[in-house]
Amino acid sequence: MKADIHPDYHMITVQMTDGTTYQVRSTWGKEGDTMTLDIDPTSHPAWTGGSAKLMDTGGRVSRFKNKYAGLGF
């Protein structure tokens, strides 16, 4: 095994959006740093089953819906 090619793994704290924390080994940051998540499995609609809101910038979603209206989208 080559020396000095592997990343430095250390313990960090991950803080979820609801305030809960857990310890994990990572290459992010330095030993003892806290990573605060903006989106996590407790709040993201993909994991919670909630409905996602489409952001229509420049009418792209509207144009898509009009173009493919006959296909049942």
N, CA, C and O atoms as a Tripos MOL2 file, in Angstrom:
@<TRIPOS>MOLECULE
protein
  292   291    73     0     0
PROTEIN
NO_CHARGES

@<TRIPOS>ATOM
      1 N           0.8410   -1.1670    0.0000 N.3       1 MET1
      2 CA          0.0000    0.0000    0.0000 C.3       1 MET1
      3 C           0.8950    1.2410    0.0000 C.2       1 MET1
      4 O           1.8610    1.3230    0.7580 O.2       1 MET1
      5 N           0.5590    2.2030   -0.8590 N.am      2 LYS2
      6 CA          1.3430    3.4290   -0.9350 C.3       2 LYS2
      7 C           1.0790    4.3000    0.2850 C.2       2 LYS2
      8 O          -0.0460    4.3600    0.7820 O.2       2 LYS2
      9 N           2.0940    4.9570    0.7530 N.am      3 ALA3
     10 CA          1.9600    5.8460    1.9070 C.3       3 ALA3
     11 C           1.4520    7.2210    1.4680 C.2       3 ALA3
     12 O           1.7370    7.6700    0.3580 O.2       3 ALA3
     13 N           0.7070    7.8770    2.3370 N.am      4 ASP4
     14 CA          0.2500    9.2600    2.1550 C.3       4 ASP4
     15 C          -0.6660    9.4890    0.9530 C.2       4 ASP4
     16 O          -0.6930   10.5940    0.4120 O.2       4 ASP4
     17 N          -1.4200    8.4680    0.5200 N.am      5 ILE5
     18 CA         -2.3680    8.6880   -0.5810 C.3       5 ILE5
     19 C          -3.8110    8.5920   -0.1000 C.2       5 ILE5
     20 O          -4.7330    8.9530   -0.8310 O.2       5 ILE5
     21 N          -4.0120    8.1090    1.1230 N.am      6 HIS6
     22 CA         -5.3660    7.9210    1.6250 C.3       6 HIS6
     23 C          -5.8470    9.1570    2.3720 C.2       6 HIS6
     24 O          -5.0560    9.8220    3.0420 O.2       6 HIS6
     25 N          -7.1440    9.4740    2.2650 N.am      7 PRO7
     26 CA         -7.6700   10.6510    2.9590 C.3       7 PRO7
     27 C          -7.6560   10.4540    4.4760 C.2       7 PRO7
     28 O          -7.6090    9.3270    4.9690 O.2       7 PRO7
     29 N          -7.6960   11.5550    5.1940 N.am      8 ASP8
     30 CA         -7.7080   11.5310    6.6520 C.3       8 ASP8
     31 C          -9.1420   11.3660    7.1370 C.2       8 ASP8
     32 O          -9.9390   12.3000    7.0570 O.2       8 ASP8
     33 N          -9.4730   10.1740    7.6410 N.am      9 TYR9
     34 CA        -10.7970    9.9200    8.1980 C.3       9 TYR9
     35 C         -10.7840   10.2980    9.6680 C.2       9 TYR9
     36 O          -9.8540    9.9590   10.4010 O.2       9 TYR9
     37 N         -11.8180   10.9990   10.0890 N.am     10 HIS10
     38 CA        -11.9260   11.4210   11.4780 C.3      10 HIS10
     39 C         -13.4040   11.5100   11.8510 C.2      10 HIS10
     40 O         -14.2700   11.4220   10.9800 O.2      10 HIS10
     41 N         -13.6930   11.6820   13.1210 N.am     11 MET11
     42 CA        -15.0730   11.7490   13.6080 C.3      11 MET11
     43 C         -15.5940   13.1860   13.5100 C.2      11 MET11
     44 O         -14.9350   14.1330   13.9380 O.2      11 MET11
     45 N         -16.8090   13.3240   12.9290 N.am     12 ILE12
     46 CA        -17.5020   14.6110   12.9030 C.3      12 ILE12
     47 C         -18.9130   14.3970   13.4360 C.2      12 ILE12
     48 O         -19.3690   13.2610   13.5630 O.2      12 ILE12
     49 N         -19.5900   15.4720   13.7400 N.am     13 THR13
     50 CA        -20.9780   15.4240   14.1860 C.3      13 THR13
     51 C         -21.8610   15.9550   13.0590 C.2      13 THR13
     52 O         -21.5910   17.0180   12.5000 O.2      13 THR13
     53 N         -22.9160   15.2100   12.7300 N.am     14 VAL14
     54 CA        -23.8720   15.6370   11.7100 C.3      14 VAL14
     55 C         -25.1410   16.0580   12.4270 C.2      14 VAL14
     56 O         -25.7000   15.2880   13.2080 O.2      14 VAL14
     57 N         -25.6050   17.2940   12.1630 N.am     15 GLN15
     58 CA        -26.8230   17.8080   12.7790 C.3      15 GLN15
     59 C         -27.9180   17.8730   11.7330 C.2      15 GLN15
     60 O         -27.7830   18.5470   10.7110 O.2      15 GLN15
     61 N         -29.0240   17.1520   12.0070 N.am     16 MET16
     62 CA        -30.1550   17.1130   11.0900 C.3      16 MET16
     63 C         -30.9890   18.3840   11.2500 C.2      16 MET16
     64 O         -30.7490   19.1760   12.1610 O.2      16 MET16
     65 N         -31.9720   18.5790   10.3610 N.am     17 THR17
     66 CA        -32.8020   19.7840   10.4010 C.3      17 THR17
     67 C         -33.6700   19.8580   11.6470 C.2      17 THR17
     68 O         -34.0500   20.9510   12.0670 O.2      17 THR17
     69 N         -33.9940   18.7090   12.2490 N.am     18 ASP18
     70 CA        -34.8290   18.7250   13.4590 C.3      18 ASP18
     71 C         -33.9920   18.8680   14.7320 C.2      18 ASP18
     72 O         -34.5410   18.8480   15.8340 O.2      18 ASP18
     73 N         -32.6770   19.0110   14.5970 N.am     19 GLY19
     74 CA        -31.8100   19.2280   15.7470 C.3      19 GLY19
     75 C         -31.1160   17.9880   16.2660 C.2      19 GLY19
     76 O         -30.2020   18.1010   17.0830 O.2      19 GLY19
     77 N         -31.5210   16.8020   15.8180 N.am     20 THR20
     78 CA        -30.8600   15.5890   16.2720 C.3      20 THR20
     79 C         -29.4620   15.5150   15.6760 C.2      20 THR20
     80 O         -29.2150   16.0300   14.5860 O.2      20 THR20
     81 N         -28.5530   14.8740   16.3940 N.am     21 THR21
     82 CA        -27.1710   14.7540   15.9300 C.3      21 THR21
     83 C         -26.7170   13.3120   16.0090 C.2      21 THR21
     84 O         -27.2740   12.5150   16.7650 O.2      21 THR21
     85 N         -25.7100   12.9810   15.2310 N.am     22 TYR22
     86 CA        -25.0620   11.6810   15.3240 C.3      22 TYR22
     87 C         -23.6120   11.8250   14.8920 C.2      22 TYR22
     88 O         -23.2540   12.7640   14.1800 O.2      22 TYR22
     89 N         -22.7900   10.8940   15.3260 N.am     23 GLN23
     90 CA        -21.3650   10.8780   15.0170 C.3      23 GLN23
     91 C         -21.1230    9.9660   13.8220 C.2      23 GLN23
     92 O         -21.7430    8.9100   13.6950 O.2      23 GLN23
     93 N         -20.2160   10.3860   12.9510 N.am     24 VAL24
     94 CA        -19.8850    9.5930   11.7710 C.3      24 VAL24
     95 C         -18.4330    9.8590   11.3970 C.2      24 VAL24
     96 O         -17.9050   10.9400   11.6590 O.2      24 VAL24
     97 N         -17.7920    8.8720   10.7870 N.am     25 ARG25
     98 CA        -16.4390    9.0740   10.2720 C.3      25 ARG25
     99 C         -16.5340    9.6730    8.8810 C.2      25 ARG25
    100 O         -17.3510    9.2430    8.0670 O.2      25 ARG25
    101 N         -15.6860   10.6810    8.6040 N.am     26 SER26
    102 CA        -15.7780   11.3850    7.3370 C.3      26 SER26
    103 C         -14.4300   12.0030    6.9780 C.2      26 SER26
    104 O         -13.5330   12.0990    7.8160 O.2      26 SER26
    105 N         -14.3030   12.4160    5.7290 N.am     27 THR27
    106 CA        -13.1360   13.1850    5.2950 C.3      27 THR27
    107 C         -13.4610   14.6690    5.2590 C.2      27 THR27
    108 O         -12.5840   15.4820    4.9650 O.2      27 THR27
    109 N         -14.7180   15.0450    5.5550 N.am     28 TRP28
    110 CA        -15.1560   16.4390    5.5290 C.3      28 TRP28
    111 C         -14.6520   17.1590    6.7690 C.2      28 TRP28
    112 O         -14.6940   16.6040    7.8670 O.2      28 TRP28
    113 N         -14.1840   18.3660    6.6120 N.am     29 GLY29
    114 CA        -13.8060   19.2030    7.7480 C.3      29 GLY29
    115 C         -12.6410   18.6600    8.5460 C.2      29 GLY29
    116 O         -11.7820   17.9450    8.0310 O.2      29 GLY29
    117 N         -12.6360   19.0280    9.8470 N.am     30 LYS30
    118 CA        -11.5950   18.5860   10.7620 C.3      30 LYS30
    119 C         -12.2190   17.7790   11.8920 C.2      30 LYS30
    120 O         -13.4390   17.7770   12.0580 O.2      30 LYS30
    121 N         -11.4060   17.1090   12.6500 N.am     31 GLU31
    122 CA        -11.8610   16.3190   13.7940 C.3      31 GLU31
    123 C         -12.7280   17.1780   14.7090 C.2      31 GLU31
    124 O         -12.3110   18.2520   15.1440 O.2      31 GLU31
    125 N         -13.9430   16.6940   15.0000 N.am     32 GLY32
    126 CA        -14.8310   17.3910   15.9250 C.3      32 GLY32
    127 C         -15.7180   18.4540   15.2970 C.2      32 GLY32
    128 O         -16.5410   19.0340   16.0060 O.2      32 GLY32
    129 N         -15.5940   18.7420   13.9920 N.am     33 ASP33
    130 CA        -16.4510   19.7310   13.3340 C.3      33 ASP33
    131 C         -17.9020   19.2420   13.2940 C.2      33 ASP33
    132 O         -18.1640   18.0440   13.4090 O.2      33 ASP33
    133 N         -18.8360   20.1760   13.1300 N.am     34 THR34
    134 CA        -20.2560   19.8480   13.0240 C.3      34 THR34
    135 C         -20.7590   20.2340   11.6390 C.2      34 THR34
    136 O         -20.6370   21.3870   11.2240 O.2      34 THR34
    137 N         -21.3250   19.2590   10.9270 N.am     35 MET35
    138 CA        -21.9330   19.5000    9.6210 C.3      35 MET35
    139 C         -23.4300   19.6810    9.8370 C.2      35 MET35
    140 O         -24.1030   18.7610   10.3040 O.2      35 MET35
    141 N         -23.9560   20.8480    9.5040 N.am     36 THR36
    142 CA        -25.3710   21.1380    9.6510 C.3      36 THR36
    143 C         -26.0500   20.9510    8.2970 C.2      36 THR36
    144 O         -25.6890   21.5980    7.3140 O.2      36 THR36
    145 N         -27.0320   20.0610    8.2610 N.am     37 LEU37
    146 CA        -27.7170   19.7480    7.0100 C.3      37 LEU37
    147 C         -28.8890   20.6860    6.7740 C.2      37 LEU37
    148 O         -29.6170   21.0230    7.7080 O.2      37 LEU37
    149 N         -29.0750   21.1110    5.5210 N.am     38 ASP38
    150 CA        -30.2350   21.9100    5.1240 C.3      38 ASP38
    151 C         -31.3900   21.0070    4.7100 C.2      38 ASP38
    152 O         -32.5550   21.3240    4.9520 O.2      38 ASP38
    153 N         -31.0600   19.8810    4.0870 N.am     39 ILE39
    154 CA        -32.0510   18.9110    3.6370 C.3      39 ILE39
    155 C         -31.5870   17.5470    4.1160 C.2      39 ILE39
    156 O         -30.4190   17.1960    3.9530 O.2      39 ILE39
    157 N         -32.4800   16.7840    4.6990 N.am     40 ASP40
    158 CA        -32.1390   15.4450    5.1550 C.3      40 ASP40
    159 C         -33.3560   14.5290    4.9960 C.2      40 ASP40
    160 O         -34.4320   15.0000    4.6280 O.2      40 ASP40
    161 N         -33.2040   13.2350    5.2660 N.am     41 PRO41
    162 CA        -34.3180   12.3000    5.0690 C.3      41 PRO41
    163 C         -35.5480   12.5930    5.9220 C.2      41 PRO41
    164 O         -36.6340   12.1100    5.6000 O.2      41 PRO41
    165 N         -35.4160   13.3720    7.0030 N.am     42 THR42
    166 CA        -36.5830   13.6720    7.8290 C.3      42 THR42
    167 C         -37.4010   14.8300    7.2810 C.2      42 THR42
    168 O         -38.5370   15.0360    7.7070 O.2      42 THR42
    169 N         -36.8380   15.5980    6.3310 N.am     43 SER43
    170 CA        -37.5640   16.7650    5.8360 C.3      43 SER43
    171 C         -37.7750   16.7920    4.3300 C.2      43 SER43
    172 O         -38.6130   17.5590    3.8540 O.2      43 SER43
    173 N         -37.0600   15.9980    3.5700 N.am     44 HIS44
    174 CA        -37.1460   16.0530    2.1120 C.3      44 HIS44
    175 C         -38.3470   15.2550    1.6030 C.2      44 HIS44
    176 O         -38.5640   14.1270    2.0450 O.2      44 HIS44
    177 N         -39.1270   15.8200    0.6850 N.am     45 PRO45
    178 CA        -40.3230   15.1370    0.1820 C.3      45 PRO45
    179 C         -40.0440   13.7950   -0.4830 C.2      45 PRO45
    180 O         -40.9270   12.9370   -0.5080 O.2      45 PRO45
    181 N         -38.8580   13.5870   -1.0160 N.am     46 ALA46
    182 CA        -38.5530   12.3180   -1.6650 C.3      46 ALA46
    183 C         -38.5690   11.1690   -0.6620 C.2      46 ALA46
    184 O         -38.8980   10.0380   -1.0200 O.2      46 ALA46
    185 N         -38.2160   11.4510    0.5890 N.am     47 TRP47
    186 CA        -38.2020   10.4100    1.6170 C.3      47 TRP47
    187 C         -39.4640   10.4190    2.4600 C.2      47 TRP47
    188 O         -39.8720    9.3750    2.9700 O.2      47 TRP47
    189 N         -40.0910   11.5800    2.6160 N.am     48 THR48
    190 CA        -41.2580   11.6640    3.4940 C.3      48 THR48
    191 C         -42.5610   11.3940    2.7620 C.2      48 THR48
    192 O         -43.5910   11.1890    3.4030 O.2      48 THR48
    193 N         -42.5430   11.3890    1.4370 N.am     49 GLY49
    194 CA        -43.7470   11.1290    0.6670 C.3      49 GLY49
    195 C         -44.6080   12.3590    0.4420 C.2      49 GLY49
    196 O         -45.7320   12.2530   -0.0490 O.2      49 GLY49
    197 N         -44.0850   13.5260    0.7990 N.am     50 GLY50
    198 CA        -44.8280   14.7700    0.6090 C.3      50 GLY50
    199 C         -44.8480   15.1760   -0.8490 C.2      50 GLY50
    200 O         -44.1680   14.5790   -1.6840 O.2      50 GLY50
    201 N         -45.6160   16.1730   -1.1410 N.am     51 SER51
    202 CA        -45.7040   16.6320   -2.5230 C.3      51 SER51
    203 C         -44.6470   17.6990   -2.7720 C.2      51 SER51
    204 O         -44.4250   18.5800   -1.9420 O.2      51 SER51
    205 N         -44.0120   17.6060   -3.9080 N.am     52 ALA52
    206 CA        -42.9870   18.5740   -4.2920 C.3      52 ALA52
    207 C         -43.6440   19.7250   -5.0340 C.2      52 ALA52
    208 O         -44.5870   19.5160   -5.7960 O.2      52 ALA52
    209 N         -43.1600   20.9180   -4.8200 N.am     53 LYS53
    210 CA        -43.6960   22.0900   -5.4910 C.3      53 LYS53
    211 C         -42.7910   22.4250   -6.6720 C.2      53 LYS53
    212 O         -41.5840   22.5920   -6.4980 O.2      53 LYS53
    213 N         -43.3540   22.5240   -7.8540 N.am     54 LEU54
    214 CA        -42.5780   22.8420   -9.0380 C.3      54 LEU54
    215 C         -42.3430   24.3390   -9.1290 C.2      54 LEU54
    216 O         -43.2770   25.1310   -9.0020 O.2      54 LEU54
    217 N         -41.1060   24.7200   -9.3460 N.am     55 MET55
    218 CA        -40.7770   26.1250   -9.5450 C.3      55 MET55
    219 C         -40.7740   26.3790  -11.0480 C.2      55 MET55
    220 O         -39.9600   25.8050  -11.7720 O.2      55 MET55
    221 N         -41.6600   27.2160  -11.5120 N.am     56 ASP56
    222 CA        -41.8000   27.4790  -12.9360 C.3      56 ASP56
    223 C         -41.0070   28.7300  -13.2940 C.2      56 ASP56
    224 O         -41.5110   29.8470  -13.1800 O.2      56 ASP56
    225 N         -39.7580   28.5350  -13.7290 N.am     57 THR57
    226 CA        -38.9270   29.6660  -14.1120 C.3      57 THR57
    227 C         -39.0130   29.8520  -15.6160 C.2      57 THR57
    228 O         -38.6170   28.9730  -16.3810 O.2      57 THR57
    229 N         -39.5140   30.9630  -16.0260 N.am     58 GLY58
    230 CA        -39.5990   31.2670  -17.4480 C.3      58 GLY58
    231 C         -40.6840   30.5080  -18.1730 C.2      58 GLY58
    232 O         -40.6590   30.4540  -19.4030 O.2      58 GLY58
    233 N         -41.6360   29.9180  -17.4720 N.am     59 GLY59
    234 CA        -42.7280   29.2050  -18.1180 C.3      59 GLY59
    235 C         -42.3560   27.8530  -18.6700 C.2      59 GLY59
    236 O         -43.0860   27.3180  -19.5040 O.2      59 GLY59
    237 N         -41.2580   27.2810  -18.2450 N.am     60 ARG60
    238 CA        -40.8050   25.9970  -18.7870 C.3      60 ARG60
    239 C         -41.7760   24.8710  -18.4730 C.2      60 ARG60
    240 O         -42.1010   24.0590  -19.3400 O.2      60 ARG60
    241 N         -42.2380   24.8260  -17.2290 N.am     61 VAL61
    242 CA        -43.1740   23.7750  -16.8570 C.3      61 VAL61
    243 C         -44.4770   23.9340  -17.6140 C.2      61 VAL61
    244 O         -45.0520   22.9450  -18.0700 O.2      61 VAL61
    245 N         -44.9510   25.1590  -17.7550 N.am     62 SER62
    246 CA        -46.1970   25.4120  -18.4880 C.3      62 SER62
    247 C         -46.0650   25.0050  -19.9490 C.2      62 SER62
    248 O         -46.9700   24.3830  -20.5040 O.2      62 SER62
    249 N         -44.9540   25.3490  -20.5690 N.am     63 ARG63
    250 CA        -44.7470   24.9680  -21.9720 C.3      63 ARG63
    251 C         -44.6890   23.4580  -22.1210 C.2      63 ARG63
    252 O         -45.2350   22.9100  -23.0790 O.2      63 ARG63
    253 N         -44.0340   22.7770  -21.1860 N.am     64 PHE64
    254 CA        -43.9520   21.3210  -21.2400 C.3      64 PHE64
    255 C         -45.3440   20.7030  -21.1200 C.2      64 PHE64
    256 O         -45.6990   19.8000  -21.8770 O.2      64 PHE64
    257 N         -46.1270   21.1970  -20.1620 N.am     65 LYS65
    258 CA        -47.4700   20.6580  -19.9700 C.3      65 LYS65
    259 C         -48.3480   20.9030  -21.1910 C.2      65 LYS65
    260 O         -49.1190   20.0250  -21.5780 O.2      65 LYS65
    261 N         -48.2440   22.0780  -21.8040 N.am     66 ASN66
    262 CA        -49.0300   22.3690  -22.9970 C.3      66 ASN66
    263 C         -48.6030   21.5110  -24.1810 C.2      66 ASN66
    264 O         -49.4430   21.0530  -24.9560 O.2      66 ASN66
    265 N         -47.3020   21.2960  -24.3210 N.am     67 LYS67
    266 CA        -46.7960   20.5320  -25.4470 C.3      67 LYS67
    267 C         -47.2230   19.0730  -25.3760 C.2      67 LYS67
    268 O         -47.5510   18.4660  -26.3960 O.2      67 LYS67
    269 N         -47.2200   18.5050  -24.1570 N.am     68 TYR68
    270 CA        -47.5300   17.0850  -23.9920 C.3      68 TYR68
    271 C         -48.8690   16.8580  -23.2780 C.2      68 TYR68
    272 O         -49.0460   15.8530  -22.5900 O.2      68 TYR68
    273 N         -49.8020   17.7880  -23.4420 N.am     69 ALA69
    274 CA        -51.0950   17.7090  -22.7540 C.3      69 ALA69
    275 C         -51.8760   16.4470  -23.1460 C.2      69 ALA69
    276 O         -52.5640   15.8670  -22.3070 O.2      69 ALA69
    277 N         -51.7800   16.0290  -24.3750 N.am     70 GLY70
    278 CA        -52.5410   14.8840  -24.8550 C.3      70 GLY70
    279 C         -52.0360   13.5340  -24.3550 C.2      70 GLY70
    280 O         -52.7170   12.5210  -24.5120 O.2      70 GLY70
    281 N         -50.8600   13.5150  -23.7620 N.am     71 LEU71
    282 CA        -50.2990   12.2420  -23.3130 C.3      71 LEU71
    283 C         -50.6450   11.9130  -21.8630 C.2      71 LEU71
    284 O         -50.2920   10.8390  -21.3750 O.2      71 LEU71
    285 N         -51.3170   12.8040  -21.1820 N.am     72 GLY72
    286 CA        -51.7700   12.5140  -19.8320 C.3      72 GLY72
    287 C         -50.8130   12.9110  -18.7350 C.2      72 GLY72
    288 O         -50.8720   12.3530  -17.6390 O.2      72 GLY72
    289 N         -49.9330   13.8580  -18.9950 N.am     73 PHE73
    290 CA        -49.0090   14.2970  -17.9380 C.3      73 PHE73
    291 C         -49.7110   15.2200  -16.9910 C.2      73 PHE73
    292 O         -49.1060   15.6990  -16.0320 O.2      73 PHE73
@<TRIPOS>BOND
     1     1     2 1
     2     2     3 1
     3     3     4 2
     4     3     5 am
     5     5     6 1
     6     6     7 1
     7     7     8 2
     8     7     9 am
     9     9    10 1
    10    10    11 1
    11    11    12 2
    12    11    13 am
    13    13    14 1
    14    14    15 1
    15    15    16 2
    16    15    17 am
    17    17    18 1
    18    18    19 1
    19    19    20 2
    20    19    21 am
    21    21    22 1
    22    22    23 1
    23    23    24 2
    24    23    25 am
    25    25    26 1
    26    26    27 1
    27    27    28 2
    28    27    29 am
    29    29    30 1
    30    30    31 1
    31    31    32 2
    32    31    33 am
    33    33    34 1
    34    34    35 1
    35    35    36 2
    36    35    37 am
    37    37    38 1
    38    38    39 1
    39    39    40 2
    40    39    41 am
    41    41    42 1
    42    42    43 1
    43    43    44 2
    44    43    45 am
    45    45    46 1
    46    46    47 1
    47    47    48 2
    48    47    49 am
    49    49    50 1
    50    50    51 1
    51    51    52 2
    52    51    53 am
    53    53    54 1
    54    54    55 1
    55    55    56 2
    56    55    57 am
    57    57    58 1
    58    58    59 1
    59    59    60 2
    60    59    61 am
    61    61    62 1
    62    62    63 1
    63    63    64 2
    64    63    65 am
    65    65    66 1
    66    66    67 1
    67    67    68 2
    68    67    69 am
    69    69    70 1
    70    70    71 1
    71    71    72 2
    72    71    73 am
    73    73    74 1
    74    74    75 1
    75    75    76 2
    76    75    77 am
    77    77    78 1
    78    78    79 1
    79    79    80 2
    80    79    81 am
    81    81    82 1
    82    82    83 1
    83    83    84 2
    84    83    85 am
    85    85    86 1
    86    86    87 1
    87    87    88 2
    88    87    89 am
    89    89    90 1
    90    90    91 1
    91    91    92 2
    92    91    93 am
    93    93    94 1
    94    94    95 1
    95    95    96 2
    96    95    97 am
    97    97    98 1
    98    98    99 1
    99    99   100 2
   100    99   101 am
   101   101   102 1
   102   102   103 1
   103   103   104 2
   104   103   105 am
   105   105   106 1
   106   106   107 1
   107   107   108 2
   108   107   109 am
   109   109   110 1
   110   110   111 1
   111   111   112 2
   112   111   113 am
   113   113   114 1
   114   114   115 1
   115   115   116 2
   116   115   117 am
   117   117   118 1
   118   118   119 1
   119   119   120 2
   120   119   121 am
   121   121   122 1
   122   122   123 1
   123   123   124 2
   124   123   125 am
   125   125   126 1
   126   126   127 1
   127   127   128 2
   128   127   129 am
   129   129   130 1
   130   130   131 1
   131   131   132 2
   132   131   133 am
   133   133   134 1
   134   134   135 1
   135   135   136 2
   136   135   137 am
   137   137   138 1
   138   138   139 1
   139   139   140 2
   140   139   141 am
   141   141   142 1
   142   142   143 1
   143   143   144 2
   144   143   145 am
   145   145   146 1
   146   146   147 1
   147   147   148 2
   148   147   149 am
   149   149   150 1
   150   150   151 1
   151   151   152 2
   152   151   153 am
   153   153   154 1
   154   154   155 1
   155   155   156 2
   156   155   157 am
   157   157   158 1
   158   158   159 1
   159   159   160 2
   160   159   161 am
   161   161   162 1
   162   162   163 1
   163   163   164 2
   164   163   165 am
   165   165   166 1
   166   166   167 1
   167   167   168 2
   168   167   169 am
   169   169   170 1
   170   170   171 1
   171   171   172 2
   172   171   173 am
   173   173   174 1
   174   174   175 1
   175   175   176 2
   176   175   177 am
   177   177   178 1
   178   178   179 1
   179   179   180 2
   180   179   181 am
   181   181   182 1
   182   182   183 1
   183   183   184 2
   184   183   185 am
   185   185   186 1
   186   186   187 1
   187   187   188 2
   188   187   189 am
   189   189   190 1
   190   190   191 1
   191   191   192 2
   192   191   193 am
   193   193   194 1
   194   194   195 1
   195   195   196 2
   196   195   197 am
   197   197   198 1
   198   198   199 1
   199   199   200 2
   200   199   201 am
   201   201   202 1
   202   202   203 1
   203   203   204 2
   204   203   205 am
   205   205   206 1
   206   206   207 1
   207   207   208 2
   208   207   209 am
   209   209   210 1
   210   210   211 1
   211   211   212 2
   212   211   213 am
   213   213   214 1
   214   214   215 1
   215   215   216 2
   216   215   217 am
   217   217   218 1
   218   218   219 1
   219   219   220 2
   220   219   221 am
   221   221   222 1
   222   222   223 1
   223   223   224 2
   224   223   225 am
   225   225   226 1
   226   226   227 1
   227   227   228 2
   228   227   229 am
   229   229   230 1
   230   230   231 1
   231   231   232 2
   232   231   233 am
   233   233   234 1
   234   234   235 1
   235   235   236 2
   236   235   237 am
   237   237   238 1
   238   238   239 1
   239   239   240 2
   240   239   241 am
   241   241   242 1
   242   242   243 1
   243   243   244 2
   244   243   245 am
   245   245   246 1
   246   246   247 1
   247   247   248 2
   248   247   249 am
   249   249   250 1
   250   250   251 1
   251   251   252 2
   252   251   253 am
   253   253   254 1
   254   254   255 1
   255   255   256 2
   256   255   257 am
   257   257   258 1
   258   258   259 1
   259   259   260 2
   260   259   261 am
   261   261   262 1
   262   262   263 1
   263   263   264 2
   264   263   265 am
   265   265   266 1
   266   266   267 1
   267   267   268 2
   268   267   269 am
   269   269   270 1
   270   270   271 1
   271   271   272 2
   272   271   273 am
   273   273   274 1
   274   274   275 1
   275   275   276 2
   276   275   277 am
   277   277   278 1
   278   278   279 1
   279   279   280 2
   280   279   281 am
   281   281   282 1
   282   282   283 1
   283   283   284 2
   284   283   285 am
   285   285   286 1
   286   286   287 1
   287   287   288 2
   288   287   289 am
   289   289   290 1
   290   290   291 1
   291   291   292 2
@<TRIPOS>SUBSTRUCTURE
     1 MET1         2 RESIDUE 1 A MET
     2 LYS2         6 RESIDUE 1 A LYS
     3 ALA3        10 RESIDUE 1 A ALA
     4 ASP4        14 RESIDUE 1 A ASP
     5 ILE5        18 RESIDUE 1 A ILE
     6 HIS6        22 RESIDUE 1 A HIS
     7 PRO7        26 RESIDUE 1 A PRO
     8 ASP8        30 RESIDUE 1 A ASP
     9 TYR9        34 RESIDUE 1 A TYR
    10 HIS10       38 RESIDUE 1 A HIS
    11 MET11       42 RESIDUE 1 A MET
    12 ILE12       46 RESIDUE 1 A ILE
    13 THR13       50 RESIDUE 1 A THR
    14 VAL14       54 RESIDUE 1 A VAL
    15 GLN15       58 RESIDUE 1 A GLN
    16 MET16       62 RESIDUE 1 A MET
    17 THR17       66 RESIDUE 1 A THR
    18 ASP18       70 RESIDUE 1 A ASP
    19 GLY19       74 RESIDUE 1 A GLY
    20 THR20       78 RESIDUE 1 A THR
    21 THR21       82 RESIDUE 1 A THR
    22 TYR22       86 RESIDUE 1 A TYR
    23 GLN23       90 RESIDUE 1 A GLN
    24 VAL24       94 RESIDUE 1 A VAL
    25 ARG25       98 RESIDUE 1 A ARG
    26 SER26      102 RESIDUE 1 A SER
    27 THR27      106 RESIDUE 1 A THR
    28 TRP28      110 RESIDUE 1 A TRP
    29 GLY29      114 RESIDUE 1 A GLY
    30 LYS30      118 RESIDUE 1 A LYS
    31 GLU31      122 RESIDUE 1 A GLU
    32 GLY32      126 RESIDUE 1 A GLY
    33 ASP33      130 RESIDUE 1 A ASP
    34 THR34      134 RESIDUE 1 A THR
    35 MET35      138 RESIDUE 1 A MET
    36 THR36      142 RESIDUE 1 A THR
    37 LEU37      146 RESIDUE 1 A LEU
    38 ASP38      150 RESIDUE 1 A ASP
    39 ILE39      154 RESIDUE 1 A ILE
    40 ASP40      158 RESIDUE 1 A ASP
    41 PRO41      162 RESIDUE 1 A PRO
    42 THR42      166 RESIDUE 1 A THR
    43 SER43      170 RESIDUE 1 A SER
    44 HIS44      174 RESIDUE 1 A HIS
    45 PRO45      178 RESIDUE 1 A PRO
    46 ALA46      182 RESIDUE 1 A ALA
    47 TRP47      186 RESIDUE 1 A TRP
    48 THR48      190 RESIDUE 1 A THR
    49 GLY49      194 RESIDUE 1 A GLY
    50 GLY50      198 RESIDUE 1 A GLY
    51 SER51      202 RESIDUE 1 A SER
    52 ALA52      206 RESIDUE 1 A ALA
    53 LYS53      210 RESIDUE 1 A LYS
    54 LEU54      214 RESIDUE 1 A LEU
    55 MET55      218 RESIDUE 1 A MET
    56 ASP56      222 RESIDUE 1 A ASP
    57 THR57      226 RESIDUE 1 A THR
    58 GLY58      230 RESIDUE 1 A GLY
    59 GLY59      234 RESIDUE 1 A GLY
    60 ARG60      238 RESIDUE 1 A ARG
    61 VAL61      242 RESIDUE 1 A VAL
    62 SER62      246 RESIDUE 1 A SER
    63 ARG63      250 RESIDUE 1 A ARG
    64 PHE64      254 RESIDUE 1 A PHE
    65 LYS65      258 RESIDUE 1 A LYS
    66 ASN66      262 RESIDUE 1 A ASN
    67 LYS67      266 RESIDUE 1 A LYS
    68 TYR68      270 RESIDUE 1 A TYR
    69 ALA69      274 RESIDUE 1 A ALA
    70 GLY70      278 RESIDUE 1 A GLY
    71 LEU71      282 RESIDUE 1 A LEU
    72 GLY72      286 RESIDUE 1 A GLY
    73 PHE73      290 RESIDUE 1 A PHE
